[in-house]
Each structure stands twice: as C-alpha cells, then as structure tokens.
Amino acid sequence: MRTSVVSSASGRQMAYWFGEGVLPRLAEAGVWRRPGEAEPVVESEVQVPFAGRG
C-alpha cells in the first residue's frame, strides 16, 4: 500500500482558489451570500403585521 502526505498549506491554497472562482458565481445566482452580509429585501416580502388598510 502506498501512502502520500498532503501538505495543509497546499490544501488551503486549493480551497481558497476554489472559493474565489465558485462563490461569486453562487452569489450571482442568489444561492450564497457572504457571512454577516444583510439579506436583500424584496418589496413583496416586506410586511408590517400591526398596520392595516383602513
């Protein structure tokens, strides 16, 4: 059986490289946003439960 050692630095580089390419595309598709970023408000979703039309 052959084994190999994988450096954590190269693994980190690969993850960073992947994220740089994929995350902006996911954000454009609306399926991902940066942590701590406010969720976009869509007018049709805005509801004020205590205000009514009279």
N, C-alpha and C positions, 0 to 999 in steps of 0.2 A: 504494500500500500504506500502510495506517495502522499506526502503532505506538503503544504506550502504555507508560508507565513504571509499574511496580508497586513501591510502597514496601515495603521489607523489614519495617518496623515493622508495617504492616497485615497482611502475610503471617504474621508471628509471632503477632499477635493472633488471626488466624483459626485457626492451628494450635493455640494454647492453648485457644481456645473449643471447638474440635472435641474435643480431648483431654479436657477437663473433662466433656463430655457422653458421650463414647463409652467411654473407659477404665473408668469404674466399671461400666458395663453388661457389658463384656467380662470384668471381674474377677468379677462375679456369675455369669457363665456358665462360669467356670473356664477361660477360654482366654487370660487375661492376668493377670500379677501385677507389682507394682512391682519394678524392678531392685533387687537386694540383699535382697529380702524372702524369707524362708525358704519353701521349698516345703512345702505341707501334707503331713503324714504320715498315710497311711491305714493302719489296723491290718493289713489283709490284705497290704500291701506290705512290712511290716516282716519282715526275715529276718535271722537270725543264722547264718551258714554253719558256724560251728565248734561250735554247740550242737545236740545231738540228743536225741531222746527215748530213754530207755534203759530 
